[in-house]
């Protein structure tokens, strides 16, 4: 392709040299130089022989071809060389303008051959990795937080591959993927891609107004699927069988602190005479006491020992007795 381009430029140059004198500065010059409008080269240090077609005296041609025209500092940079600059560089190397005929463009835009890996390609590679290696089965959506910058390579290489891997991240609802770029077995660059994660979760929603102490059931609460920024808590359970701890309006999303266990029926009444007993390690002791609070089975209440008048905390047993808590 490059040889075809040069051949076309040479043909144009010869036609212009024969048919027009508009671009010449002096007839019968020792060098004829054709300047293309734009050209791409492999080197990052262009010389006149790489970017122009030079004809004329062999010694001057060989000398002119080696004249440098600057340096391309990054693969995606372009430098512009105009006719006065070309003549100045020639003059600095002992070839005066009087010996030169210029044709073609007024300036040359020079760029270096390079390869660009788009930021979108890094995102696509990272997304494929996440979908094939989900950290949580409930993840349903991935949103790239920012498209990484393009990666510019100084050489064109068909043996390029992207290798994504999971990178450490301290943010629970985000994933960081490192996408490394390899040429064969050699890593030549990388980009990081951050994703915001969305999760499929369940939630309980009141269908009607629910008074305090009302039993939660499918008749008054429905379970919905929703999308959340965070995964469903590991201890989340369907609240059926619990009771409302407070008034719940219709359409309220019910959280764990809004419901509680059904209170056991009152077994002991306040001021009721009760049996206090201790049965531990072969020691069995009983005494009479008075309940200072109502209490159900398994609840802890204040009890007064009628013999010692001491007030203690005791657990209500199924048989109506209480056991002190030591």
DAQUIDA-V191951 format. One record per residue. N is the residue number from 1. RES is the residue in three letters. NEAR is the number of other C-alpha atoms within 12 Angstrom. Layout:
# DAQUIDA-V191951
N,RES,NEAR  N,RES,NEAR
This chain:
# DAQUIDA-V191951
1,UNK,8  2,UNK,15  3,UNK,9  4,UNK,10  5,UNK,18  6,UNK,25  7,UNK,15  8,UNK,17  9,UNK,28  10,UNK,25  11,UNK,18  12,UNK,22  13,UNK,30  14,UNK,21  15,UNK,16  16,UNK,24  17,UNK,27  18,UNK,16  19,UNK,13  20,UNK,17  21,UNK,17  22,UNK,15  23,UNK,24  24,UNK,27  25,UNK,25  26,UNK,19  27,UNK,20  28,UNK,16  29,UNK,22  30,UNK,25  31,UNK,36  32,UNK,37  33,UNK,42  34,UNK,40  35,UNK,38  36,UNK,34  37,UNK,23  38,UNK,27  39,UNK,31  40,UNK,31  41,UNK,31  42,UNK,22  43,UNK,26  44,UNK,27  45,UNK,27  46,UNK,32  47,UNK,29  48,UNK,34  49,UNK,28  50,UNK,31  51,UNK,41  52,UNK,44  53,UNK,34  54,UNK,37  55,UNK,30  56,UNK,22  57,UNK,20  58,UNK,14  59,UNK,16  60,UNK,27  61,UNK,26  62,UNK,20  63,UNK,25  64,UNK,39  65,UNK,30  66,UNK,22  67,UNK,30  68,UNK,27  69,UNK,33  70,UNK,21  71,UNK,21  72,UNK,27  73,UNK,16  74,UNK,21  75,UNK,27  76,UNK,24  77,UNK,20  78,UNK,25  79,UNK,28  80,UNK,28  81,UNK,32  82,UNK,24  83,UNK,32  84,UNK,19  85,UNK,22  86,UNK,38  87,UNK,32  88,UNK,22  89,UNK,27  90,UNK,32  91,UNK,20  92,UNK,17  93,UNK,20  94,UNK,18  95,UNK,27  96,UNK,23  97,UNK,28  98,UNK,21  99,UNK,27  100,UNK,36  101,UNK,35  102,UNK,40  103,UNK,39  104,UNK,33  105,UNK,26  106,UNK,22  107,UNK,25  108,UNK,30  109,UNK,26  110,UNK,35  111,UNK,31  112,UNK,31  113,UNK,27  114,UNK,25  115,UNK,21  116,UNK,24  117,UNK,34  118,UNK,21  119,UNK,24  120,UNK,22  121,UNK,28  122,UNK,36  123,UNK,36  124,UNK,26  125,UNK,31  126,UNK,38  127,UNK,34  128,UNK,21  129,UNK,27  130,UNK,35  131,UNK,23  132,UNK,16  133,UNK,17  134,UNK,21  135,UNK,22  136,UNK,24  137,UNK,18  138,UNK,26  139,UNK,30  140,UNK,23  141,UNK,26  142,UNK,30  143,UNK,25  144,UNK,27  145,UNK,18  146,UNK,17  147,UNK,22  148,UNK,25  149,UNK,19  150,UNK,21  151,UNK,29  152,UNK,25  153,UNK,27  154,UNK,25  155,UNK,24  156,UNK,18  157,UNK,19  158,UNK,14  159,UNK,16  160,UNK,22  161,UNK,23  162,UNK,33  163,UNK,31  164,UNK,30  165,UNK,26  166,UNK,27  167,UNK,22  168,UNK,15  169,UNK,17  170,UNK,10  171,UNK,15  172,UNK,18  173,UNK,26  174,UNK,30  175,UNK,35  176,UNK,33  177,UNK,35  178,UNK,29  179,UNK,36  180,UNK,30  181,UNK,32  182,UNK,22  183,UNK,20  184,UNK,14  185,UNK,13  186,UNK,15  187,UNK,18  188,UNK,24  189,UNK,25  190,UNK,33  191,UNK,35  192,UNK,36  193,UNK,38  194,UNK,31  195,UNK,34  196,UNK,27  197,UNK,32  198,UNK,28  199,UNK,28  200,UNK,22  201,UNK,25  202,UNK,26  203,UNK,27  204,UNK,31  205,UNK,31  206,UNK,33  207,UNK,22  208,UNK,21  209,UNK,20  210,UNK,28  211,UNK,20  212,UNK,19  213,UNK,20  214,UNK,28  215,UNK,27  216,UNK,35  217,UNK,23  218,UNK,19  219,UNK,17  220,UNK,28  221,UNK,33  222,UNK,24  223,UNK,25  224,UNK,19  225,UNK,15  226,UNK,21  227,UNK,20  228,UNK,21  229,UNK,24  230,UNK,24  231,UNK,27  232,UNK,23  233,UNK,17  234,UNK,11  235,UNK,10  236,UNK,16  237,UNK,19  238,UNK,22  239,UNK,32  240,UNK,26  241,UNK,21  242,UNK,26  243,UNK,29  244,UNK,33  245,UNK,23  246,UNK,22  247,UNK,20  248,UNK,30  249,UNK,20  250,UNK,18  251,UNK,19  252,UNK,23  253,UNK,24  254,UNK,36  255,UNK,24  256,UNK,22  257,UNK,16  258,UNK,27  259,UNK,33  260,UNK,23  261,UNK,19  262,UNK,20  263,UNK,21  264,UNK,18  265,UNK,15  266,UNK,20  267,UNK,27  268,UNK,34  269,UNK,21  270,UNK,20  271,UNK,19  272,UNK,23  273,UNK,23  274,UNK,35  275,UNK,29  276,UNK,34  277,UNK,26  278,UNK,22  279,UNK,14  280,UNK,13  281,UNK,7  282,UNK,7  283,UNK,9  284,UNK,12  285,UNK,16  286,UNK,20  287,UNK,23  288,UNK,24  289,UNK,32  290,UNK,32  291,UNK,35  292,UNK,25  293,UNK,27  294,UNK,26  295,UNK,32  296,UNK,27  297,UNK,23  298,UNK,22  299,UNK,27  300,UNK,25  301,UNK,33  302,UNK,31  303,UNK,39  304,UNK,29  305,UNK,28  306,UNK,22  307,UNK,14  308,UNK,13  309,UNK,13  310,UNK,16  311,UNK,21  312,UNK,25  313,UNK,25  314,UNK,34  315,UNK,33  316,UNK,34  317,UNK,26  318,UNK,18  319,UNK,17  320,UNK,26  321,UNK,34  322,UNK,41  323,UNK,36  324,UNK,30  325,UNK,19  326,UNK,9
